[in-house]
Amino acid sequence: MFLLASMIATLCVCSQRVAAMDGTNSPTAETPAERDARMVWWREAKFGMFIHWGVYSVPAGFYAGKPVGGIGEWIMSDAKIPKAEYRQFASKFNPLKFDADAWVKTASAAGMKYIVITSKHHDGFAMFNTQASPWNIVQATPYGKDPLKALAKACRKYGVKLGFYYSQAQDWNNGGSACAGKWDKAQEHSMDDYIDQVAVPQVKEILSNYGEFPAVLWWDTPCDMNRQRAQKLYAVVKQIRPGIIMNNRLGGGFKGDTETPEQTVPPRGFPGRDWESCMTMNDTWGYKSNDNNWKSAATIIRNLCDIASKGGNYLLNVGPTSEGLMPQPSLDRLAAVGRWMQVNHEAIYGTTATPFGDELGAAVKAKDGYGNDTLVSSASDWRCTVKPGEIYLIIFNWPAGGKCALPVLKTKVLKATLLAEPDAAITVAQSVSSLTLALPAQAPDAVASVVRLDLADQIVKIQKIK
Ligand code: GLC
């Protein structure tokens, strides 16, 4: 009897368990509450810095004196540079101007709560001290130090979380896969040996040698990652750092914790899934000296608002130079975002998606960063985020004369406050069929002005509009 009762109890517990990071109901599966606890800092954070830094910052988009098309960190593959030749770039990689404190302070001042840096990209060059391959920054460069150690220290100091990107499948120098095909006989190698002898030991190293970090493990391009190969890496993660957050790019059927749309904002987010849009500020992730196609600060600020309004995080990339400097145009844009966040951060951190659904930023077809068809949000006049008892209206295009008609709310609005001008008087007129705000005639911020609505109820109820 007791046995039966305890079996039933066990069954009930198990049925509440949901797919873990691996998308299976293995013994590692966790309850929704456990998952929420694991994701809590990341959901609150909303805004992070992606850093693509490696030996590709030496050629910086040029090979044999000619510009190479494509993205900077792919130059070895795009220009089909022989392995032995590519390795020469390491002897010129001496980032003496790298200042971990300055980088972390830059991220933090922009309002970013976490950093994800490339510990190893597809060229296989390890930006950390590793025993698994001599092709690393400590052994193969005049610099001779592990910059991830310095970054971990600085992140600890300034209260910023640190995550590592690791290219687990593609590795053009250590015998891993090559999504666009190999071009040098010296690359022929067993993928399984690479997984066992390089990827597994290196993932152990990056998960073990940086104190409480990494908080995030960011896999990429799972070409040739079958279940067995992915499982070996997943087992390391589970063993060493079960509380880590990992993305959906491990491969082998592992779903991970986060969706990772690249260079786009999905118009409806990913309901029921955590997600993070990663984007460049120009057209490359890794530094290219000739890429000057910078997005405006206004676009970046509006992207942040747009992503938050759809429930996602924004991972905004910086590609530092081989000297260890963040490009000035990136610094300028980050400073502008920081100024905006200083005033308006409460509309971003810890918020959840708009309650108004599709009428904001309706989906339109467009090209993503790689020329593929994708759905993106069309420009609309405003975005919206939510916290219990509060709605944030993020207004891109100020309504004429400050008269702002909103979707009808069933929840009573107690007060409206302009974050940039908290003392400005705003009249709220609310009825069963309308909700209008009389705002100042001029926008306080030409890019995005935020109005906080304090509600009489913790939960927002809307009148469905078409
Ligand atoms: C792509 C690219 C890579 C870049 C990544 C960022 O998958 O292969 O170079 O690191 O996107 O999301």
Boltz pocket constraint, residues with backbone or C-beta under 6 A from the ligand:
constraints:
  - pocket:
      binder: B
      contacts: [[A, 52], [A, 71], [A, 73], [A, 74], [A, 220], [A, 221], [A, 262], [A, 278], [A, 285]]
      max_distance: 6.0
